[in-house]
Amino acid sequence: MNEEYRDVEEVLMVIKKATMFADPIMKISTKGLAKIVQFLARMVKEKIIDKREFKDFQNFAKQKETLMYLIFR
């Protein structure tokens, strides 16, 4: 019983350490996403890509953010 309790404690400690690193990664990811959206908006303005492609990317990014929120909340 003592050994099982120790194993559970180890698993919980690993999870706790992993969540400490998740927050900075999420912040970096969000800043990167903002830069990509900005870049694509400029491409639309210069008529390099269609507005439809830009909207498709925005929809994809919204779905990704929703998924990441559900995973890390």
C-alpha positions in Angstrom: 0.0 0.0 0.0 2.8 2.4 0.8 4.5 1.8 -2.5 1.2 2.5 -4.4 0.8 5.7 -2.5 4.3 6.7 -3.4 3.6 6.0 -7.1 0.5 8.2 -7.0 2.5 11.0 -5.4 5.1 10.7 -8.2 2.5 10.9 -10.9 0.9 14.0 -9.3 4.2 15.7 -9.0 5.0 15.1 -12.7 1.6 16.6 -13.6 2.2 19.6 -11.3 5.6 20.2 -13.0 4.1 19.9 -16.4 1.4 22.5 -15.7 4.1 25.0 -14.5 5.5 25.0 -18.0 2.2 25.1 -19.8 1.4 28.7 -19.0 4.5 30.3 -20.7 4.0 28.1 -23.7 0.4 29.2 -24.0 1.5 32.9 -23.8 4.1 32.4 -26.5 1.6 30.6 -28.7 -0.9 33.4 -28.3 1.6 36.1 -29.3 2.7 34.0 -32.3 -0.9 33.6 -33.4 -1.5 37.3 -33.1 1.5 38.0 -35.4 0.3 35.4 -38.0 -3.2 37.0 -38.1 -1.5 40.5 -38.4 0.7 39.2 -41.3 -2.3 37.6 -43.1 -4.4 40.7 -42.7 -1.6 42.7 -44.4 -1.5 40.1 -47.2 -5.3 40.6 -47.7 -4.8 44.3 -47.8 -2.2 44.0 -50.5 -4.4 41.5 -52.3 -1.8 38.7 -52.1 -4.4 36.3 -50.6 -8.2 36.3 -50.7 -10.4 37.4 -47.7 -11.9 34.0 -47.7 -8.5 32.4 -47.0 -8.0 34.8 -44.1 -11.4 34.0 -42.7 -10.7 30.3 -43.0 -7.5 30.8 -41.0 -9.3 32.8 -38.4 -11.9 30.1 -38.0 -9.2 27.5 -37.6 -7.4 29.6 -35.0 -10.6 30.0 -33.0 -11.2 26.2 -33.0 -7.6 25.6 -32.0 -7.9 28.1 -29.1 -11.1 26.5 -27.9 -9.5 23.1 -28.0 -6.4 24.4 -26.1 -8.7 26.1 -23.5 -10.5 22.8 -22.9 -7.3 20.9 -22.5 -5.5 23.3 -20.1 -8.3 24.6 -18.0 
